[in-house]
Amino acid sequence: MDTEDTTIRLTTAQAIIRYLAAQYIEINGCKNRFCGGGFGIFGHGNVPCLGEALYDHRDVLPLYRGQNEQGMGFAAAAYAKYHLRQKFMFCTASAGPGTANLFTAAALCHANRLPMLMLCGDTFLTRLPDPVLQQLEHFGNPALGLNDGFQAVSRYWDRITHPAQVIQSLPAALATLLDPADCGPAFIALPQDVQGWTYDYPLSFFAPKLHRIRQQMPDSRELVDAIVVLKAAKRPAIIAGGGVQYAGAVKALADFAEAANIPVIETIAGRANMLADHALNIGPVGVTGSNSGNWLAERADVILTVGSRLQDFTTGSWTAFAQDAQFISLNTARHDANKHRALPLVGDAKLGLMALKAEMGDYKAPAAWTAEAQGERKKWDFYVAENVKVGNRPSSYAQAIGVVNSLCHPRDRVVAAAGGLPAEVTANWRTLDIGTVDVEFGFSCMGYEIAGGWGARIAQSEVEPDQDTIVFTGDGSYMLMNSDIYSSVLTDKKLIVLVLDNGGFAVINKLQNNTGNESFNNLIADCPTVVKPFLVDFVTHAAAMGAHAEKVSNPAELAKAFKRAKAADKTSVIVMDVDPYDGWTTEGHTWWEVGTPQVSEHAAVRDAHADWESNRFKQRRGV
């Protein structure tokens, strides 16, 4: 057979993009393109070769021009999160600072187990022109460069040193993106000369391929162990994490809980696993949880954790649970399933819950236990209703959340991230529909809000174009990263952005005060190096990027502005001042280990340390 009939000569860059365009995934029985496109900022490290290849595939792999590489990575993370890790976006950046800007976003995807492919320029393999523009030189190791640093924040990392390596590297990278246990970012370094080198690739490499995400049944022996413990439980509880949604296990969770009458508490990532009014939804758990959820956690004797990595905000730094509580961890990742002396149940959440339900027989949690938990939830609902109520008091995060919650469509998507808003949204938002809340707290990354909103809106427009993406952000995060307001306008991906201005980093100021420290360097008013403090004109700034923007004075005006934003056909930014000291949600918190000074010249700091340490006796000892 003539090799010309079985091979095709392509550059490395052309082969990569052609391969990506041929990858599909089965979602609910339908064939979808696995790669939804990409985000890119071109520079000398990626525009000549990778840019040429992307141009020829622009119709099937749309390329969104970012304003900042970090924002591109956040947008890719939010896109993947919306699609429940069943679709991904790539990010391409030039060699040097362009690629370096992706580091934080890669860490966010790594912490959150989210798929993102990074195609980043690198120095020349031949080294003939060294040192080149933006190259980091390591005198004793000329092969070491900036891109090697991404090994710490990537689940898969490779440097293409010959065009033929693409045949092995790309399938391996995509297998990482697809794996429910090892999912995370994949990084491929592309030396600038190698990008343009050619190779006779087998045509079969570019044949359309249909992928499926693996669903692994838990080991039968682990199932038996879990069943024995669950059936003996007097006060069982379920912790529902973000993995419930990724596994498509929302219905299986409800079915299992209802069959066994077991109350459920949610993590931050699992915040929209159940509707707010579900009879067994007892509320969020942990540092930013609810009185009801933490009441349940503290008293449960057996806790079935589903799809959670049990981060410290969920566990209250491991003080939220009884010392002798027995955990059963159903998780697709072995690493997560074995935490804190848990009985591991390694496997798919949906299949695992269905198997548990089938073997539980007629077991039901004691009615008095579940009824008492439901009573605690009613008390919490009353607290939230009062907390979000608009009245004669300073404007607060909670009030803004309550206004939006009462006016949004059930399928609107809510996006928030680091700062005070994750706690306030987690505690006060009443879930109206499944999978509609994205609170980025896996890496607790400021700046995710607007960029993530843009990525979420791109994904949402593929499925639910008539619904809105609503972004809650503080003034601090807005100042950190706001340029994707402009991106949303350029790409006609409408956002509703609420900027709640409290004059700085108010939530950290609150922690600073709570640990006995004086306000220092968090609120603008308390920065000793600020000579001329003034208020940022967020309205004019957002309007300059093409958004409709307005400032409101109170929650009542916010409601009217939100209705206008819903009716608008482009991105709207609504600004409202909130009090940095008053109006915080004061209930629903567990202890959190932050590390306080053991010695200090300040009595308030010493007292706070003593008070903090007085709760350490609750902390479970484990691994």
Secondary structure, DSSP 8 states (H G I E B T S, - for coil): --GGGTEEEEEHHHHHHHHHHTEEEEETTEEEESEEEEEE---TTTTTTHHHHHHTTTTTS-EEE-SSHHHHHHHHHHHHHHTTTSSEEEEEE-TTHHHHTTHHHHHHHHHHT--EEEEEEE--SS-TT-S-TT----TT-TT--GGGGGGGG-SEEEE--SGGGHHHHHHHHHHHHH-TTT--EEEEEEEHHHHH-EEEEEGGGGS-EEE--------HHHHHHHHHHHHT-SSEEEEE-THHHHTT-HHHHHHHHHHHT--EEE-STTTTSS-TT-TTEEEE-STTS-HHHHHHHHH-SEEEEES----HHHHTTTTSS-TT-EEEEEESSHHHHTGGG-EEEES-HHHHHHHHHHHSTT----HHHHHHHHHHHHHHHHHHHHHS---SS---HHHHHHHHHHHS-TT-EEEE-SSSHHHHHHHH----STT-EEE--SS--TTHHHHHHHHHHHHHHHH-TTS-EEEEEEHHHHHHS-THHHHHHHTT--EEEEEEE-SB-HHHHHHHHHTT----SSBGGG-TT-SS-----HHHHHHHTT-EEEEESSHHHHHHHHHHHHH-SS-EEEEEE--SSS----SS---------SS-S-HHHHHHHHHHHTTGGG-----
